[in-house]
C-alpha cells in the first residue's frame, strides 16, 4: 500500500519550468537540424553547378572543335572555301560537307559568337547556321563581351605555324590560317553568396581574356588548339 504522500508524488505532472526547458531544448535541436539541412542542400547545389559547368564546357568545346576542324573542306576543289570572319571573339567558316560542289547546304556556313539571342539580357554562346538562318544557343551561361573592358569569355587566336596572325584577320590573310586556339569561360547559373570569385582567366597565349569580376558566380575555363587540316592544301 502507498501512503498519502507517495500517491501525491506519483500524480505530480511537469512544472512550467520543466516544460519551458524541454521546449527550449527542442527548438535548439530543430535549429541545428535545419542548419545542417541548409548547409547540405547548399553544398549539393554548388557541387551540382560545378558538375553542370564542366559538362557544358566539354559539350560546347567539342562542338566548336569538330566544326572548326572541317573549315575549308573542299573535296571537289571549287576553291574559295575557308574562313569568312576571324576576329578575337567571332569566327565564321565554310566547308562542303556533303561534297556536292557548293557550300549552300545545311551546316556548311557556320558562325560562333556571343549574343543575347532572345533579347532578355542573358548572353550565351551562339551557333549560327548561316544557310538555314538558324541561330541557337550552345550554352546560355556566359558573360557578355565587353570590348572596352577587354572581356572576351569566348576568345580566338589564329595562327600560321607558330606565328600569331593579328586580329581581325582579313582578306587573303585568312587563307594563311592553319590553326585556331580557342578559350571559353562559362559561368554558373546561380550565385553562391558564400563565395567570391576573384579569378581572372587567360588564353593559351597567356593573355587575359576575362578579368576578375569579384562577384558570386562560379566560372570554368577550357582551352583547345584546332589544326585546320583542310586549310593550305593548295600551297
Secondary structure, 3 states (H helix, E strand, C coil): CCCHHHHHHHCCCCCHHHHHHHHHHHHHHHHHHHHHHHHHHHHHHHHHHHHHHHHHHHHHHHHHHHHHHCCCCCCCCCCCCCEEEECCCCEEEECCCCCCCCCCCCCCEEEEEEECCCCCCCCEEEEEECCCCEEEEEECCCCCCECCCCECCEEEEEEECCEECCCCECHHHHHHCCEEEEEEEEECCCCCCCCCECCCEECCCCCEEECCCCECCCEEEEEEEEECCCCCCCC
